[in-house]
């Protein structure tokens, strides 16, 4: 079956760009992005082929330049959360798979931006920005999702013959799963324990090229909203000492710093999907006739659409605030990013469900936009910190005030 994203009933609103969270650089970004995203037509029947296509298009369009700093081909001096938010919101409005392709380029290379050596940054970041290299972030394991300390993948040091001198390489052994871009990535930022007894303080990060012997990414994972996922198996996977990313045993902090940058952008992706669901609901309500009037003429419909609009706007304000706080170097960011991620994803689920209900039987028809949104939104409440984890972060922060 040929799968493409149906055209939006209307372009996404840009009224929020007038809010004080954004500056002229963000407004210029949106001015070019909105028509570009609307003009793209990608066959998404094969999610892996489509993801490669989206990465190529995003690179050619210059949008992946917002995933890396200017020193390595980026559009801005440093990673900018507000730019990431605007990009993900707009892309998700048109195609959640386009958003996925963009987000994984940023998340997969983010640790290199933050802690990579000059050689690592020069080798990988420009390829990411041009869409020539596909990146992936490999943290989760079968028994270590939210509980990162339960990680079992090991990285053993290797030394020259005789055991003297500096370590020459590491041997990685273990399993990573639910890895986005698994099987299509050109490289993976992999987290493994260099000190198995050290808990989160014994984790290190490594850059592992996809063609490294001992890495098997052939086990694909099929999910309700198709996008490239795989289980990675490492069997004595030998990487040079120069593949170490950042400080040895500093991998946990690096992973959390990387996720913190992109957490508000997950909220933005949910926001984009919620805005699209609201647009679809409004369009359908205006067109659908029953009992001699349009669906939009019924007060119950008006009440539902009013509730949907309020849910969208409340999520938007928390999302933009979290991005603004990070970009302006405010002391508190983590709890605010958690609020944005939790509220935007949960609100989007509710908005999309209400939009589907307004469509009646058409809402569950495979190929309709609200049906695909219903499947697309569900994983956002889980990945990069499930709702329950965000609640704990927010609760602990409130108790410490």
KOLVEX-287568 format. One record per residue: x, y, z negated of N, C-alpha, C in turn; residue in three letters. Coordinates in steps of 0.001 Angstrom, whole numbers, plus 500000, padded with zeros to 6 digits. Each point is the difference from the previous one (the first is absolute). Example, Ala and Ser with C-alpha at 12.3 -4.5 7.8 and 13.67 -1.06 7.14 Angstrom:
// KOLVEX-287568
513190494310492200499110501190500000500900501200500000ALA 499650501050500720500820501190499940499230501090499270SER 
// end
This chain:
// KOLVEX-287568
500840498814500000499160501186500000500878501240500000UNK 499720500922500894500744501261500100499548500934498882UNK 500934500443499174499658500842498861500670501361500140UNK 499202501040500048500518501366499951499179500778498978UNK 500567501070499507499283500831499040498998500870500736UNK 498700499937499642499013500856500679500349501469499797UNK 499714500849500993500294501431499841499185500594498853UNK 500596500956499315499316500641498884498837500846500511UNK 498896500073499249498864500819500438500330501485500018UNK 501035500395499242500445501386499983501434500027499492UNK 500771501037500327501361500098499465499954500176498491UNK 501040499586499291500017500211498549500063501481499672UNK 499347500377498926500026501394499568501410500386499560UNK 500371501238500261501290500519499542499792501155499018UNK 498806500116499446499695501098499078500889499956498762UNK 500403498785499593500815499863498785501385500627500156UNK 500424500240501236501328500586500216500075501439499491UNK 498841500620499766499983501360499456500254500014498498UNK 499964498847499367500241499924498559501446500386499688UNK 500253500534498811501364500459499663501023498883499841UNK 499582498762500071500952498887499917500924499964501221UNK 499552500556501123500721499861501262500598501333500449UNK 501052499894500812500615501203500561499943499939501530UNK 500638500957500641499884500104501456500596498793500724UNK 501055499399499444500601498820500635499012498839500034UNK 499216499857498939499002498925499960498862500276500975UNK 499613501262500099498912500347500923500423499790501450UNK 501262500312500293500513499778501359500057498512500317UNK 500388499195499011500034498549500185498614499488500386UNK 498991500395499214498640499523500246499473500468501345UNK 500366501220500394499521500549501269500432499136501187UNK 501193499423499912500457499125501077499548498564499845UNK 499885499557498752499688498592499734498562499634500337UNK 499055500858499653498578499657500168499661499659501449UNK 500337500830500985499684499615501387500821498821500492UNK 501256499882499535500829498868500421499383498682499545UNK 499611499927498738499433498757499470498716499623500722UNK 499179500997500303498724499730500675500205499481501419UNK 501127500344500621500244499619501403500598498611500162UNK 500427499378498908500667498698500112498999498857500185UNK 500303499109500919499185498798500212500912498791499944UNK 499871499223498952500865498836499784499138498753499861UNK 500347498970500742499333498705499871500479499347498712UNK 499107499848499023500374499456498697499562498545499830UNK 499770499318501123499605498591499939501061499175499288UNK 501252500202500373501138499346499354500630501032499072UNK 499826499835498686500445501025499062501511500201500038UNK 500753498947500297501461500137500030500451500794501231UNK 499436499672501134500321500762501216499531501437499859UNK 498816500190499402499464501345499830500861500827499054UNK 500498499372498952500843500722499050501297500458500666UNK 500593499132500804501199500404500760499682501177500925UNK 498831499927500647499590501061500910499822501312499244UNK 499366499933498838499792501207499206501328500598499542UNK 500934499161499579501309500511499575500680500715501166UNK 499923499393501185500601500628501181499352501348500292UNK 498668500049499965499280501238500288500283501078498944UNK 499982499588498739500260500949498916501418500556500082UNK 500935499136500420501373500461500180500109500969501159UNK 499391499647501130500060500859501181499303501336499756UNK 498956499973499183499269501230499702500689500890498978UNK 501051499477499379500733500779499013499444499913498590UNK 498961499195499790499358499947498681500807499200498988UNK 500783499036500443500826499235499068501159500819499454UNK 500250501140500579501053500876499484499651500502498597UNK 498716499910499623499596500410498654500283498914498960UNK 500491498850500453500345498901499090501440500076499501UNK 500810500861500597501416500096499632500397501474499887UNK 501069500314499277500433501400499870500668500524501267UNK 500076501312500094500524500657501201501422499593500329UNK 500795499702498976501398499622500232500128498748500845UNK 498930499230500088500051498743500763498884499945501045UNK 499719501164500581499016500047501079498596500333499562UNK 499817500343498727498671500298499492499504501385500369UNK 498707500234499745499376501269500360500177501061498919UNK 500166499566498749500108500926498870501259499690499200UNK 500484500946499204501249499769499253499966498763499111UNK 498858499706499412499860498832499115498627499381500216UNK 499817498790499448498684499378500072498985500914499330UNK 498904500268500672498999500948499534498675499268499812UNK 499547499914498745498794499222499710498768500573500675UNK 499924501328500105498820500592500645499955499682501484UNK 501149499970500652500032499613501408499581498536500159UNK 500506499146499108499627498583500048498502499833499792UNK 499440500767499074498567499935499720499184500398501224UNK 500368501094500637499252500453501178500097498999501144UNK 501184499451500187500176499017501066499174498748499741UNK 500075499471498796499279498751499719498483500215500026UNK 499542501121499481498554500273500013499475500061501432UNK 500716500706500868499549500156501387500091498692500769UNK 501112499285499849500150498730500707498955498985499538UNK 499755499925498693499026499043499475498588500330500463UNK 499708501275500223498694500412500509499739499357501360UNK 501034499915500816499855499450501347500273498501500053UNK 501070499548499343500375498587500043500787499628498754UNK 499420499203499106500747499557498826501289499252500355UNK 500049499360501165501226499309500393501090501002500378UNK 499615501125500587500965501055500291500566500555498703UNK 499123500188499024500454500452498684500970499000499391UNK 499671498718500088500868498955499469501382500057500643UNK 500028500120501314501279500032500718500847501184499546UNK 499370501153499851500722501192499533500495499816498573UNK 499104499551499118500339499900498580501148499035499750UNK 500012498878500711501054499014499768501360500486500485UNK 500017500861501014501272500598500412500572500851498860UNK 499115500722499322500459500826498895500364499201498770UNK 499110499081499611500255499201498800501203499086500193UNK 500111499390501178501085499062500257501367500640500047UNK 500045501287500334501281500706500072500199500970498847UNK 498979500180499166500065500989498936501143499785499032UNK 500281498739499660501096499720499068501351500368500611UNK 500118499877501318501246500395500676500148501516499952UNK 498897500713500188500031501455499893500434500434498605UNK 499480499319498974500266500394498622501384499594499511UNK 500472498815500392501216499472499368501003499397500967UNK 499733500061501285500900499382500968501337500722500099UNK 501030499247500326501307500602500258499915500791501297UNK 500930500914500246499991500724501276499998499061501202UNK 500739498894499904500042499044501112498644499332500198UNK 499347499622498901498680499373500100498974500972500574UNK 500029501216499529499047500990500494500209500278501486UNK 501249500120500410500293500269501412499579498834500887UNK 500140498770499485499719498813500813498503499753500176UNK 499203500285498951498593499594500043499000501142500201UNK 500226501154499402498940501002499930499648500617501349UNK 500993500251500844499671500572501303499176499036500849UNK 500301498710499907499211499003500725498571499940499509UNK 499809500167498674498649500051499429499249501204500542UNK 500664501166499999499357501242500443499611499962501473UNK 500759499289500799499709499917501435499045498864500341UNK 499666499174499043499141498850500264500734498853500652UNK 501323500009499914500819498949500606500280498863499026UNK 499883500258498701500176498979498974498746499961499143UNK 499488498799499758498831499817499140500487499594498610UNK 499505500698498986500463499813498626498991499206499181UNK 500490499394498902499124499276499079500552500092498585UNK 499103499898499029500305500128498571499628498682499345UNK 500984499272499483499763498647499492500238499942498495UNK 498927500217499247500064499986498537499185498852499399UNK 498768499811500471499071499044499390500406498545500229UNK 499615499166499038500249498551500067498732499267499604UNK 499944498688500246498792499247499656499578500149498540UNK 500959500105499092499692500126498579500492501326499430UNK 500285500956500857500491501302499547499435501086500899UNK 498749500379499695499369501097500722500093501254499151UNK 498975500223499164500041501146499090501108499847498960UNK 500293498759499624501045499726499007501333499777500712UNK 500690501094500304501244499904500769501079499247499235UNK 499962500072498670501038499336499201499987498485500150UNK 498874499452500514499906498549500195500664499544501291UNK 500655500907500708500685499680501254500968498828499824UNK 499994499096500996500865498815499930501050499954501110UNK 499896500870500983501013500032501058501334500436499393UNK 501038499242500302501322500208499404500987500452501068UNK 500911500890499611501118500403500861501298499689499252UNK 500701498985500476501257499589499349501182500648500707UNK 500909500519499210501188500654500554500994498977500515UNK 500702500362501062501078499159500538501285500813500001UNK 501107499322499659501302500663499900500991499329500944UNK 501130500670500282501026499381500855500535498721499354UNK 500636499172500792500601498757499487500904500319498823UNK 499891499206498956500805500223498807499257500811498954UNK 498848500595500406499177500720499032500507501369499631UNK 501016500482500684500540501321499673499479501053500976UNK 500057501240499591499595501077500890498520500308499916UNK 499559500933500825498607500413499990499134498991500736UNK 498727499956499614499065499075500654499891500342501484UNK 499880498966500811499944500182501454498581499900500551UNK 499142499274499278498640499810500506499076499535498883UNK 498720499851500371498988499452499090499241498902500740UNK 499563498988499257499161498943500549498614500121499370UNK 498993500272500840498628500165499522499231498696500164UNK 499307499604498935499172498802500031498692500289499277UNK 498892499728500663498696500220499383498939500282501041UNK 498822500401499516498838500208500872499376501361499733UNK 499712500718501070499222501232499933498706499773500777UNK 498912500591499544498732499788500708499169501269500032UNK 498964499979500842499162501177500293500869501139500521UNK 500989499671500806500931501009500488499471500607501304UNK 499631501266499927499517500713501187501120500125501026UNK 499649499802501251500934499958501136500863498743499980UNK 499678499063499135500738498739499979499910499293501338UNK 501129499664500566500034499314501280500162500913501196UNK 499751501312499827500234500931501113501044501052499633UNK 500366500081498724500966501012499563501396499682500534UNK 500774501052500220501403499847500378500900499915498779UNK 499532500518498870500752499878498755499034500078498821UNK 500453499455498869499201499968498781500794500613498848UNK 499350500840499197500582500425498729499511498989498963UNK 500913499151499555499669498842499172500490500220498575UNK 499161499636499036500351500130498593500194498603499402UNK 501144499821499319500339498694499446500756500184498689UNK 500005498953499190500666500084498700501485499658500124UNK 500837500961499660501443499764499899500369499611498578UNK 499101500257499052500154499569498606498685499346499591UNK 499870498690500176498725499323499755499452500188498589UNK 500867500261499041499550500170498614499700501459499675UNK 500170500878500962499893501430499718498630500607500166UNK 498985499191500363498674500558500227500024501028501115UNK 499284501108499800499980501034501037501362500697500125UNK 500831499894498961501326500626500057501034499122500712UNK 499568498858500492500903499109500715499676499872501475UNK 499197500928500521499556499951501397500840500943500850UNK 500396499526501172500744500822500958499277499996501343UNK 500325500983500830499384500114501322501037499750501087UNK 499557499389501099500894499668501114499292500299501319UNK 500785500356501004499479500114501363500335498700500715UNK 498976499311500467500208498713500675499455500102501420UNK 500872499888500976499557500021501394499187498747500306UNK 499016500142500882499072498901500271500672498772500582UNK 501131500177500694500674498862500637501068499373499113UNK 500017500328498708500996499443499090499726498518499768UNK 500991499125500201499796498568499729499561499782498552UNK 499053499079499828499484499724498668498715500736499680UNK 499551500878500902498724500706499833498989499440500991UNK 498884499510499475498924499462500828498737500824499746UNK 499517500692501038498801500834499879498865499464500870UNK 500005498705500265499048499425500954498637499671499396UNK 499874500024498664498726499651499367499099501236499925UNK 499143500145500992499116501159500048498810499813499064UNK 499513501090499463498844499993499104498843500687500710UNK 498866499334500063498822500551500686499023500544498951UNK 499589501246500192499144500660499024498748500563500676UNK 499054500467499177498689500404500509500065501217500931UNK 500982500870499789500230501136500893501356499776500643UNK 500060499396501172501277499550500565501063501083500095UNK 501147499715499419501217500782500199501170499090499659UNK 501193500325500505501127499064499861500426499800498548UNK 499817498780499516500442499596498662500694498655500117UNK 500989499774499162500684498706500037500626499691498649UNK 500305498727499818500812499533498880501435499868500489UNK 500940500533499255501418499912500348500671498956499125UNK 500721499104500634500743498982499260501499500255500165UNK 500690500174498881501449500205500004500670498738499480UNK 500889499436500818500717498791499610501493500248500199UNK 500692500279498886501432500349500076500236501019501117UNK 499174501016500011500086501048501029501173500920499641UNK 501015499960500811501251500683499689500021501406500609UNK 500073501006499125500095501389500466501292500597499454UNK 500639500896500748501261500588499532499777500891498779UNK 501050500238499253499905500863498818499517501392500379UNK 500274500413501232499572501319500465498484500079500199UNK 499303498859499909498538499999500120499327500418498703UNK 500763500049498896499441500453498729499491501429500159UNK 498781500236499561499354501304500167499928500683498631UNK 500754501062499854500073500647498692500902499225499064UNK 499809500204498697500851499351499004499523498583499713UNK 500955499126499712499625498655499578499214500099498697UNK 498925499237499922499061499973498874499169501284499882UNK 500052500823501027499173501213500006498804499890500922UNK 499679498789500431498954499803500996498595500302499519UNK 499708499706498727498637500234499513499669501488500029UNK 500896500827499470499765501445500012499880500526501431UNK 500810499449500897499948500415501401498659499631500622UNK 499514498798499714498695499576500525498890500911499493UNK 500041500333498706498958500850499420500071501419500559UNK 501209500520500200500144501333500597499429500014501417UNK 500262498943500745499491499904501369498471499946500006UNK 499447499163499145498546499870499938499347501294499531UNK 500651500717499091499444501259499508499821501014501131UNK 500970500020500924499910500939501120498778499709500860UNK 499734498715500211498963499618500961498640499702499372UNK 499921500011498642498724499648499365498887500973500366UNK 500298501302500003498976500973500389499575499818501449UNK 500913499493500826499648499804501406499060498807500180UNK 500040499025499074499010498914500041498613500580499759UNK 499931500936499042498732500689499749499529500715501260UNK 500938500590500729499644500724501226499455499058501065UNK 500566498807500107499482499027500962498552499644499668UNK 499733499761498712498628499710499571499090501183500300UNK 500516501194499792499232501215500270499643500106501481UNK 500957499679500866499720500024501431498909499025500393UNK 500035498799499418498959499016500288498646500452499469UNK 500007500614498816498738500487499433499422501131500846UNK 500853500895500472499517501084500870499391499429501278UNK 500626498961500551499460499400501225498651499335499722UNK 499878499315498858498732499360499654498899501037499833UNK 500326501125499381499014501070499837499589500569501361UNK 500978500202500888499689500504501346499102499025500751UNK 500286498698499878499172498984500667498587499995499419UNK 499889500157498684498688499991499352499169501209500425UNK 500622501165500037499294501217500414499539499880501451UNK 500878499527500862499659499841501416498840499024500161UNK 500064498876499317498943498992500115498683500543499455UNK 500067500701498863498774500515499381499311501020500910UNK 500764500755500751499420500996500909499395499362501238UNK 500532498838500411499554499356501239498876498983499771UNK 500038499311498892499066498893499761498607500525499671UNK 499010499537500782498627500423499769499194498859499401UNK 499163500362499026499101499015499396498811500732499358UNK 498861499430500123498769500581499453499783501440500464UNK 500339500240501264499718501290500593500976501113499681UNK 501101499688499323501000501015499703501383499345499965UNK 501022500832499877501347499426499928500283499524498589UNK 500952499116499893500426499504498684500476501161499127UNK 500607501006500634500506501153499258498889500837499383UNK 498761499860500487498887500784499464499502499472498658UNK 500353498786499656499559499419498738500840500544498847UNK 499345500384498916500726500548498862500958498982499391UNK 499628498744500029500887498977499437501310499942500779UNK 499915500148501324501208500038500830500840501225499657UNK 499359501144499869500716501226499654500714499868498659UNK 499346499359499032500612499810498684501239499112500098UNK 499894498934500792501141499086500156501172500706500679UNK 499713500747501050501074500697500712500611501080499112UNK 499182500639499185500525500970499051500944499360498998UNK 499630498831499513500871499271499065501307499601500678UNK 499909499540501240501195499610500751500947501183500182UNK 499438501156500350500820501190500216500713500422498723UNK 499311499907498868500618500368498722501118499024499629UNK 499790498726500271501038498996499725501236500255500857UNK 499789500379501245501128500295500895500776501213499505UNK 499285501071499669500685501229499599500727499852498673UNK 499438499269499059500688499813498717501278499208500192UNK 499961498992500862501212499226500304501034500872500699UNK 499540500853500901500922500864500745500758500933499066UNK 499316500612499064500651500955499101501061499323499134UNK 499706498814499491500994499279499203501193499579500860UNK 499730499615501230501072499570500906500930501157500339UNK 499421501138500376500809501156500373500769500543498792UNK 499367499955498819500700500454498800501225499146499723UNK 499855498683500096501126499101499718501152500253500962UNK 499686500186501271501053500257500990500670501350499741UNK 499189501013499683500544501334499710500903499975498771UNK 499593499288498965500813499906498784501368499399500295UNK 500022498942500799501298499385500305500872500934500825UNK 499417500619501004500791500854500893500546501239499305UNK 499293500468498984500431501214499312500818499700498751UNK 500334498720499810500907499633498918499429500138498607UNK 498701499798499860499381500099498673500449498839499117UNK 499980500227498700500503498994499053499155498735500025UNK 498682500161500100499114498845499981499507499696501402UNK 500185498772500411499536499597501323499357498614499958UNK 500602499080499250499591498590500042498529499817499646UNK 499543500592498902498603499822499596499057500634501020UNK 500379501162500508499152500671500981499920499215501306UNK 501122499388500408499979499151501192499125498772499763UNK 500053499458498785499153498850499664498527500375500039UNK 499669501195499491498606500468500070499529500104501442UNK 500865500550500848499639500151501404499794498648500660UNK 500934499095499777499921498683500636498763499247499534UNK 499765499990498703498842499297499455498693500612500502UNK 499861501310499880498740500655500347499714499930501494UNK 501014500264500809499770500013501448499635498617500532UNK 500682498971499535499703498658500510498643499499499499UNK 499702500239498729498712499561499465498854500799500620UNK 500177501310500142498953500810500632499790499612501456UNK 501098499734500703499875499604501401499217498702500142UNK 500236499059499096499247498743500036498503500287499874UNK 499636500887499095498587500337499782499424500723501218UNK 500750500954500541499518500761501162499779499085501198UNK 500952499119500251499883499093501146498835499035499805UNK 499809499534498772498876499102499723498671500712500247UNK 499909501251499586498757500757500230499785500274501481UNK 501091500265500723499882500217501446499507498739500695UNK 500528498860499586499564498733500585498523499774499712UNK 499571500290498775498598499807499622499087500876500844UNK 500422501233500274499194500896500827499856499493501434UNK 500982499238500463499947499454501359499116498755500097UNK 499583499459498874499173498804500027500725498826500640UNK 499277499242500817500586498822500641501178500327500901UNK 499984501189500583501111500395500867501299500149499209UNK 499873500257498724501185500207499181500859498759499817UNK 499370498823500077500767498769499811500335499328501332UNK 499665500662501088500315499442501321501489500135500285UNK 500645498872500303501437500017500275500274500906501193UNK 500949500897499829500319500961501053499502501394499694UNK 499053500122499065499557501336499611501058500627499097UNK 500095501309500015501049500671499243499828499819498502UNK 498769500096499495499830499863498549500296498572499539UNK 499756499019500864500335498605499640501503499845499840UNK 500772500549500925501457499871499891500536500820498831UNK 499424501162499744500425500789498841499738499250498698UNK 498895499277499951499648499223498802501085498980499683UNK 500594499417501048501099499046499791501322500722499757UNK 500202501111500700501280500708499897500247500585498619UNK 498958500505499353500202500727498744500351499079498839UNK 499597498740500076500076499172498793501420499824499467UNK 500970499831500875501364499737499531500641501221499354UNK 499521501197500325500608501199499430499768500109498502UNK 498984499308499500499758499993498556500935499041499272UNK 500817499272500776500907499001499414501454500378500202UNK 500403500289501251501433500139500249500567501316499483UNK 501304499988499793500748501118499419499414500459498666UNK 499596499014499209499442500268498680498497499880499998UNK 499488498867499483498556499778499957499324501054499125UNK 498698500152500181499230500973499217500241499827498513UNK 500035498761499537500184499749498570501358500507499500UNK 501030499884500847501324500510499639499966501523499930UNK 499303500634500944499882501458499970499279500462498733UNK 498992499249499575499287500343498771500934499958498799UNK 500873499007499949500960499901498894500959501183500001UNK 500490500369501177500926501141500115499321501271499499UNK 498775500214500434499263501214499612499712499995498506UNK 499574498845499496499664499894498579501198500250499097UNK 501141499412500343501199500205499195500436501462500019UNK 499886500640501156500371501409500096499090500871499152UNK 498703499679500002499055500782499203500268499839498503UNK 500381498793499594500274499747498584501278500659499516UNK 500888500301500940501275500631499631499921501526499937UNK 498891500563500417499870501465500016499911500550498587UNK 
// end
